[in-house]
Amino acid sequence: MSLITTTDALSAFIARVRDAEYVTVDTEFMREKTYWPELCLVQVAGPTEAAAIDPLAPGIDLSPLYELLADPKVLKVFHAARQDLEIFVNLTGQVPAPLFDTQVAAMVCGFGDSVGYETLITKLTPARIDKSSRFTDWSHRPLTDRQLQYALSDVTHLRPAYEKIRAKLTRTGREGWLEDEMAILTDAATYRTEPEDAWKRLKVRTEKPRFLAILKEVAAWREREAQRKNLPRNRVLRDEALMEIAAHAPNNVDDLGRTRGLGAGMAQGRYGTEILAAIKTAQAIPDSALPRAEPRVEPAPGIAPIVELLRVLLKMVCDDNDVASRLVANAADLEAIAGDDKADVQALKGWRRDLFGDAALRLKQGKLALAIAGKKVKIVDLG
């Protein structure tokens, strides 16, 4: 097994793959006990060589790897890249580029929504994945041969899978269909968590502005503290305690100490002081500046059957064209189209409109119908 543990060995390996048209990349990491993912292994494969890079090796400098990830001449191929990319953005401040995500590409090649790595490899190559090391502790050293074989297979099997997907994209002329999804992945802002936005992750059952203001301030405090101590959010303060604090707005240590999941000890310490300060800040916000929940838009009366017809049409069109329906339109898009022929949704723009949007409008306007022929639903053109 090729395990790189020194800067010199890493530099030599990167030099050997630097002229490749593309490299496949994967990572192994742990984050169960930390806020930031702990990078434990990086696997890179060029056309003829693959290596596992040990970022935990004493004294190793990963700069040659980072230079490869930023090299505009070498395409970096990942599968389901978001978590891997988050790690590199945290470490370098940049998204690896140029970038290709085989999971995203598979959605426009007939493999369904968010196809898993094993499923994709099984369908495109003769390889069979050994799953036994999937949930191993990647931070433990030394790594076993079985672990390394499993880790390296993630990038070696990805090479032929990528080439087959890329060939199909070229053959079908669908490269442009990836642009919207890839734009999200290549935006560094996708991977940054702003403490002031942390409250938006929580499921709230009330839209009272003052409740939301307190929740926003205390959630921001928790996010900053979790980042500072590198702990999972719920190890600092559980979501349930955040909700209770926002609901009851305690204004002294004793009241705060009665919060379930917090307790008197925490209320009397630094955490208690800072939480009470966050509550005070929220209570001082003028009514006009309080945060507001996104308004819930109720579908117009009688629109539900139209949405269901559009949903059937979407599935038919996507099945016929080997593209994942999630890439074309979501439930909110269908509701918007059902209510407004000029809805500002992606499904009525570009290739999505050509594929589905125009047909959706014609169905609404009575120019198309859906009928059952044998065991299939078919589209009937009514002129």
Secondary structure per residue as TSV (DSSP state, phi and psi in degrees):
chain	resnum	aa	ss	phi	psi
A	1	M	-	360.0	138.9
A	2	S	-	-93.8	100.5
A	3	L	E	-114.9	121.9
A	4	I	E	-96.6	124.1
A	5	T	-	-125.3	1.2
A	6	T	S	-129.9	156.2
A	7	T	H	-64.7	-39.0
A	8	D	H	-62.4	-45.5
A	9	A	H	-64.5	-37.0
A	10	L	H	-65.6	-45.8
A	11	S	H	-59.6	-41.2
A	12	A	H	-66.4	-41.8
A	13	F	H	-64.7	-46.3
A	14	I	H	-61.0	-38.8
A	15	A	H	-61.1	-34.6
A	16	R	H	-74.6	-28.1
A	17	V	H	-102.2	-2.6
A	18	R	T	-65.1	-25.6
A	19	D	T	-90.1	2.0
A	20	A	S	-70.6	150.6
A	21	E	S	-66.7	-36.2
A	22	Y	E	-150.1	158.6
A	23	V	E	-129.9	149.3
A	24	T	E	-97.8	143.8
A	25	V	E	-137.0	142.5
A	26	D	E	-149.8	163.5
A	27	T	E	-135.0	158.3
A	28	E	E	-121.4	134.8
A	29	F	E	-149.2	166.9
A	30	M	E	-127.7	140.4
A	31	R	-	-149.8	14.6
A	32	E	T	-63.7	-31.3
A	33	K	T	-113.2	9.3
A	34	T	-	-135.9	160.3
A	35	Y	S	-77.8	-50.0
A	36	W	S	-86.7	137.0
A	37	P	-	-63.0	136.8
A	38	E	E	-93.6	112.2
A	39	L	E	-71.8	122.0
A	40	C	E	-111.7	-24.2
A	41	L	E	-161.8	142.3
A	42	V	E	-125.0	127.0
A	43	Q	E	-108.9	132.5
A	44	V	E	-134.0	135.0
A	45	A	E	-128.3	128.6
A	46	G	-	-94.7	-166.2
A	47	P	S	-61.4	-35.2
A	48	T	S	-128.4	-1.6
A	49	E	-	-143.1	143.3
A	50	A	E	-133.3	148.8
A	51	A	E	-147.7	150.4
A	52	A	E	-103.6	129.9
A	53	I	E	-106.9	127.5
A	54	D	-	-96.5	100.2
A	55	P	T	-72.5	-11.2
A	56	L	T	-92.6	-2.2
A	57	A	S	-65.6	134.9
A	58	P	T	-57.6	127.4
A	59	G	T	81.5	-2.3
A	60	I	-	-72.2	139.4
A	61	D	-	-110.5	118.7
A	62	L	-	-85.8	8.2
A	63	S	H	-54.2	-41.9
A	64	P	H	-59.9	-37.5
A	65	L	H	-64.5	-46.3
A	66	Y	H	-61.7	-35.2
A	67	E	H	-65.0	-39.8
A	68	L	H	-63.3	-43.6
A	69	L	H	-64.4	-26.0
A	70	A	H	-95.9	-3.9
A	71	D	-	-68.9	116.7
A	72	P	T	-69.8	-10.5
A	73	K	T	-91.1	-12.1
A	74	V	S	-116.0	119.2
A	75	L	E	-73.8	133.2
A	76	K	E	-102.5	120.2
A	77	V	E	-105.7	123.0
A	78	F	E	-122.7	166.1
A	79	H	S	-120.9	128.3
A	80	A	S	50.7	66.1
A	81	A	-	-77.7	-15.2
A	82	R	H	-54.0	-48.8
A	83	Q	H	-70.0	-36.5
A	84	D	H	-62.7	-44.1
A	85	L	H	-65.8	-37.2
A	86	E	H	-56.6	-41.4
A	87	I	H	-61.6	-47.7
A	88	F	H	-69.6	-33.9
A	89	V	H	-64.6	-41.7
A	90	N	H	-62.6	-36.5
A	91	L	H	-81.5	-35.3
A	92	T	H	-120.0	-15.3
A	93	G	S	81.7	0.8
A	94	Q	S	-129.1	150.2
A	95	V	-	-86.6	130.6
A	96	P	-	-52.4	136.1
A	97	A	S	-153.0	150.3
A	98	P	S	-67.6	162.3
A	99	L	E	-134.0	145.7
A	100	F	E	-141.2	126.0
A	101	D	E	-110.5	115.0
A	102	T	H	-67.7	-25.6
A	103	Q	H	-68.5	-43.4
A	104	V	H	-64.2	-46.0
A	105	A	H	-61.8	-35.5
A	106	A	H	-63.9	-25.8
A	107	M	H	-66.9	-27.5
A	108	V	T	-98.5	9.1
A	109	C	T	-119.7	17.3
A	110	G	T	87.3	19.7
A	111	F	S	-102.4	8.6
A	112	G	-	86.1	-177.9
A	113	D	T	-77.1	129.2
A	114	S	T	48.5	53.4
A	115	V	-	-63.5	137.3
A	116	G	-	-75.0	161.1
A	117	Y	H	-60.4	-48.0
A	118	E	H	-61.8	-42.1
A	119	T	H	-62.5	-44.3
A	120	L	H	-63.9	-46.4
A	121	I	H	-63.7	-41.7
A	122	T	H	-62.4	-37.6
A	123	K	H	-77.3	-27.1
A	124	L	H	-106.3	-14.9
A	125	T	S	-137.7	164.6
A	126	P	S	-80.6	-0.7
A	127	A	-	-69.1	151.6
A	128	R	-	-124.4	128.9
A	129	I	-	-85.3	130.6
A	130	D	-	-83.2	111.8
A	131	K	-	-87.9	-1.4
A	132	S	T	-64.6	-23.3
A	133	S	T	-102.9	11.1
A	134	R	T	-59.2	-42.9
A	135	F	T	-105.4	29.8
A	136	T	-	-72.9	164.1
A	137	D	-	-86.6	100.5
A	138	W	T	-75.9	-9.6
A	139	S	T	-87.1	-13.0
A	140	H	S	-78.9	136.8
A	141	R	S	-122.3	145.2
A	142	P	S	-80.3	154.8
A	143	L	-	-76.7	144.9
A	144	T	-	-86.7	162.9
A	145	D	H	-59.4	-36.2
A	146	R	H	-64.2	-42.9
A	147	Q	H	-61.8	-45.4
A	148	L	H	-66.0	-39.7
A	149	Q	H	-62.4	-43.8
A	150	Y	H	-61.5	-46.5
A	151	A	H	-64.8	-43.8
A	152	L	H	-69.0	-31.3
A	153	S	H	-63.1	-26.2
A	154	D	H	-63.4	-30.0
A	155	V	H	-99.6	-28.2
A	156	T	H	-73.7	-40.3
A	157	H	T	-70.7	-23.6
A	158	L	H	-71.7	-23.7
A	159	R	H	-60.8	-56.3
A	160	P	H	-66.8	-31.3
A	161	A	H	-64.5	-44.6
A	162	Y	H	-59.8	-45.9
A	163	E	H	-62.9	-37.0
A	164	K	H	-71.5	-39.7
A	165	I	H	-66.0	-43.2
A	166	R	H	-62.6	-40.2
A	167	A	H	-63.5	-39.5
A	168	K	H	-68.4	-38.6
A	169	L	H	-60.2	-42.9
A	170	T	H	-66.5	-42.7
A	171	R	H	-64.6	-36.0
A	172	T	H	-94.8	-6.0
A	173	G	T	68.1	31.9
A	174	R	-	-104.7	14.8
A	175	E	G	-55.4	-39.1
A	176	G	G	-66.9	-19.5
A	177	W	G	-67.3	-17.3
A	178	L	G	-85.2	-13.2
A	179	E	H	-57.2	-46.0
A	180	D	H	-62.6	-46.2
A	181	E	H	-66.2	-41.5
A	182	M	H	-68.5	-30.7
A	183	A	H	-62.5	-36.0
A	184	I	H	-67.3	-44.9
A	185	L	H	-65.8	-32.9
A	186	T	T	-89.6	0.7
A	187	D	-	-90.9	117.1
A	188	A	G	-58.8	-27.1
A	189	A	G	-63.5	-23.6
A	190	T	G	-58.9	-28.6
A	191	Y	G	-105.7	2.9
A	192	R	-	-97.9	133.5
A	193	T	-	-106.9	110.4
A	194	E	-	-85.2	124.8
A	195	P	G	-52.0	-36.0
A	196	E	G	-67.1	-16.4
A	197	D	G	-102.3	1.8
A	198	A	G	-61.8	-31.3
A	199	W	G	-64.2	-24.0
A	200	K	G	-69.9	-15.9
A	201	R	G	-75.9	-17.9
A	202	L	S	-89.1	145.1
A	203	K	-	-89.9	111.6
A	204	V	-	-107.7	151.3
A	205	R	S	-109.8	5.4
A	206	T	-	-134.9	151.8
A	207	E	-	-112.7	17.9
A	208	K	-	-64.0	122.8
A	209	P	H	-58.0	-39.3
A	210	R	H	-68.5	-39.5
A	211	F	H	-57.1	-46.7
A	212	L	H	-64.9	-35.5
A	213	A	H	-64.3	-44.5
A	214	I	H	-66.5	-43.6
A	215	L	H	-59.2	-42.5
A	216	K	H	-61.7	-46.6
A	217	E	H	-68.5	-43.0
A	218	V	H	-72.7	-37.4
A	219	A	H	-64.6	-37.6
A	220	A	H	-64.9	-40.6
A	221	W	H	-61.0	-46.1
A	222	R	H	-61.8	-40.8
A	223	E	H	-62.8	-45.2
A	224	R	H	-64.2	-39.2
A	225	E	H	-68.6	-39.9
A	226	A	H	-63.2	-41.3
A	227	Q	H	-65.2	-44.2
A	228	R	H	-63.7	-41.4
A	229	K	H	-94.1	-2.5
A	230	N	T	53.1	53.5
A	231	L	-	-124.4	150.7
A	232	P	-	-57.7	148.3
A	233	R	H	-53.1	-45.4
A	234	N	H	-72.4	-11.9
A	235	R	H	-78.2	-21.3
A	236	V	H	-85.0	-52.6
A	237	L	S	-160.2	131.8
A	238	R	-	-75.0	154.6
A	239	D	H	-56.1	-40.0
A	240	E	H	-61.4	-37.3
A	241	A	H	-68.9	-37.9
A	242	L	H	-58.6	-45.4
A	243	M	H	-63.7	-41.9
A	244	E	H	-67.0	-39.8
A	245	I	H	-62.1	-43.8
A	246	A	H	-65.6	-33.5
A	247	A	H	-74.5	-38.1
A	248	H	H	-104.4	-13.3
A	249	A	-	45.4	59.6
A	250	P	-	-60.2	142.0
A	251	N	-	-119.3	11.1
A	252	N	S	-150.5	169.1
A	253	V	H	-61.4	-41.8
A	254	D	H	-62.9	-45.7
A	255	D	H	-64.5	-40.3
A	256	L	H	-64.5	-37.0
A	257	G	H	-65.6	-17.3
A	258	R	T	-85.0	-3.4
A	259	T	S	-67.3	126.0
A	260	R	T	-63.4	130.5
A	261	G	T	89.0	-0.9
A	262	L	T	-113.7	-61.6
A	263	G	H	88.1	161.1
A	264	A	H	-64.8	-38.5
A	265	G	H	-60.3	-46.4
A	266	M	H	-68.0	-39.2
A	267	A	H	-62.5	-32.1
A	268	Q	H	-84.3	-9.9
A	269	G	S	-98.0	-162.2
A	270	R	H	-61.4	-40.5
A	271	Y	H	-57.6	-45.2
A	272	G	H	-60.2	-44.2
A	273	T	H	-59.9	-43.5
A	274	E	H	-73.3	-35.9
A	275	I	H	-65.6	-44.0
A	276	L	H	-62.9	-36.4
A	277	A	H	-65.3	-39.1
A	278	A	H	-64.4	-40.8
A	279	I	H	-63.1	-43.2
A	280	K	H	-62.0	-40.8
A	281	T	H	-60.4	-43.6
A	282	A	H	-66.2	-37.7
A	283	Q	H	-71.1	-20.2
A	284	A	T	-86.8	-6.4
A	285	I	S	-71.0	129.0
A	286	P	-	-61.0	151.7
A	287	D	G	-54.8	-36.4
A	288	S	G	-69.7	-18.2
A	289	A	G	-106.6	6.2
A	290	L	-	-68.8	146.5
A	291	P	-	-67.4	149.8
A	292	R	-	-122.1	140.8
A	293	A	-	-72.7	152.4
A	294	E	-	-59.6	127.4
A	295	P	-	-61.5	139.0
A	296	R	-	-85.2	117.2
A	297	V	-	-92.6	114.2
A	298	E	-	-83.9	133.9
A	299	P	-	-58.2	144.9
A	300	A	-	-62.0	149.8
A	301	P	T	-54.9	135.8
A	302	G	T	81.1	3.0
A	303	I	-	-84.8	-19.9
A	304	A	H	-56.1	-44.8
A	305	P	H	-62.5	-33.6
A	306	I	H	-65.6	-42.3
A	307	V	H	-59.6	-42.9
A	308	E	H	-65.0	-38.9
A	309	L	H	-64.6	-41.4
A	310	L	H	-63.5	-35.9
A	311	R	H	-64.5	-41.7
A	312	V	H	-63.8	-44.6
A	313	L	H	-60.3	-43.6
A	314	L	H	-59.0	-46.1
A	315	K	H	-63.3	-42.4
A	316	M	H	-60.9	-49.7
A	317	V	H	-61.8	-43.5
A	318	C	H	-69.4	-39.0
A	319	D	H	-63.1	-42.6
A	320	D	H	-67.0	-27.7
A	321	N	H	-108.7	8.9
A	322	D	T	53.5	55.3
A	323	V	-	-139.7	144.3
A	324	A	-	-69.6	132.7
A	325	S	H	-63.0	-31.2
A	326	R	H	-61.4	-28.6
A	327	L	H	-75.6	-22.3
A	328	V	H	-93.5	-49.3
A	329	A	-	-159.0	147.6
A	330	N	-	-111.9	-178.2
A	331	A	H	-60.8	-39.1
A	332	A	H	-65.4	-37.6
A	333	D	H	-60.8	-45.6
A	334	L	H	-62.9	-40.7
A	335	E	H	-63.9	-41.4
A	336	A	H	-64.7	-43.4
A	337	I	H	-65.1	-39.7
A	338	A	H	-60.5	-32.2
A	339	G	H	-94.4	-17.3
A	340	D	-	-154.2	119.6
A	341	D	T	-65.6	-18.7
A	342	K	T	-111.9	28.0
A	343	A	-	-57.3	140.1
A	344	D	-	-86.7	75.7
A	345	V	-	-130.3	154.9
A	346	Q	G	-61.1	-30.2
A	347	A	G	-65.2	-15.4
A	348	L	G	-107.3	23.7
A	349	K	S	-133.0	150.3
A	350	G	H	54.7	-140.2
A	351	W	H	-66.2	-27.2
A	352	R	H	-66.7	-37.8
A	353	R	I	-66.0	-42.4
A	354	D	I	-61.0	-40.3
A	355	L	I	-76.9	-43.2
A	356	F	I	-132.9	-41.1
A	357	G	I	-58.3	-47.5
A	358	D	H	-61.7	-41.3
A	359	A	H	-65.5	-36.3
A	360	A	H	-63.0	-42.8
A	361	L	H	-67.2	-40.0
A	362	R	H	-65.2	-34.9
A	363	L	H	-64.6	-43.1
A	364	K	H	-61.9	-37.4
A	365	Q	T	-85.4	3.5
A	366	G	T	79.1	14.8
A	367	K	S	-93.5	-11.6
A	368	L	E	-128.1	154.4
A	369	A	E	-136.7	158.4
A	370	L	E	-110.1	131.6
A	371	A	E	-136.7	158.0
A	372	I	E	-99.6	125.3
A	373	A	E	-124.6	107.8
A	374	G	T	67.9	-119.3
A	375	K	T	-109.1	17.1
A	376	K	E	-125.3	150.3
A	377	V	E	-90.1	136.3
A	378	K	E	-129.3	160.9
A	379	I	E	-94.6	131.1
A	380	V	E	-112.2	122.5
A	381	D	E	-83.6	119.2
A	382	L	-	-98.0	6.2
A	383	G	-	87.2	360.0
